[in-house]
Amino acid sequence: MPANRSPLFRRGIAALAALPLLTLAACGYGSQAKDDSTAKIAAGAKKIDGLGSVRIGYFGNLTHATALVGNQKGFFQKELGATKADYQLFNAGPSEIEALNSGSVDIGWIGPSPAINGYTKSDGKNLRIIGGSASGGVKLVVDPKKIKSLKDVKGKRIATPQLGNTQDVAFLNWVAQQGWKVDAQSGKGDVSVVRTDNKVTPDAFRSGSVDGAWVPEPTASKLVAEGGKVLLDESALWPDKKFVITNIIVSQKFLKEHPKAVEAVLKASVETNKWINAHPDEAKAAANKQLEADSGKALPADVLDPAWKSVRFTDDPLAATLNTEARHAVQAGLLENPKLDGIYDLTLLNKVLVAAGERSVSDAGLGAK
């Protein structure tokens, strides 16, 4: 790591890397996602670039529904031909970045903060953002008996998923905009920021150990089902109510050596998003079926329905908003002026979009040269 990185930045990265993750004997980073799709390798199909498989990582939540639906409905397998789409499930951004860096995963769906951290930690050498996937789907949900207005958040205990993750940075930035002070590392201050895994946040909320949470879907809707109230939808804080919540990333080595495979995955992603937006109810059911296959439990309708409505699926990586999120992390004291030049390579995505009759998308001046 370069000498000009601050101790605070190094502590933030160390804390992220120390977070718990699922264990997979084969790679040590994530768990094998269940293949519950109807996808079959077509007779006479050929391998792409001679690859036996392409390893695709994603999280088991609705902001990664492009990957969930693409797996369930067979879009990725169709485009990859005889090259097997091999899925791995993660529950923490740092573990997926580590898997990408080690070569255990080739392409992944991930939030902006882990992508920024992974890119800067490697001095821009290990990954590229190659496409967008989703916008929105993040809410501040509170106990209405304890918090009746935004000003009542002061002095309360609010959960975020993990130190330095996308929602943690967003909440710290919002707190600062209110004029309140919070130490980013400890979470102590005018608001107590409690870093809590999304899987246990509903229990913490139910027990009263936290008064609210700034979390992605479907955790936000799970809290509402427990009696919580949506106090703020993060999309209301962004121009046009759009901000990146999920990107598609790839290792630079894999991108250089297997561009045809990367293009096939991007084509499948574009086709999946098009199908999701044209068939929202069927897509919602498909995403939930894959969640059940991966976790053993489907989401109930009172959680699934409102959660699905708050996520927007898009091929545009909304690059300008990632740059803004990086600035928020700097202002919170979690990053020291990251150099993001070259974090995007949208060449293949724009090739796919133009071929499909769609408009190309911008890298906001952060594209690889």
Secondary structure by P-SEA (a helix, b strand, c coil): ccccccaaaaaaaaaaaacbbbbbccccccccccccccccccccccccccccbbbbbbcccccaaaaaaaaaaaaaaaaaccccbbbbbbccaaaaaaaaaaccccbbbbcaaaaaaaaaaacccccccccccccccccccccccccccccccccbbbbccccccaaaaaaaaaaaaaccccccccccccbbbbbccccaaaaaaaaccccccccccaaaaaaaaacccccccccccccccccccbbbbbbaaaaaacaaaaaaaaaaaaaaaaaaaacaaaaaaaaaaaaaaacccccccccaaaaaaacccccccaaaaaaaaaaaaaaacccccccccccccaaaaaaaaaaacbbbbbccccccc
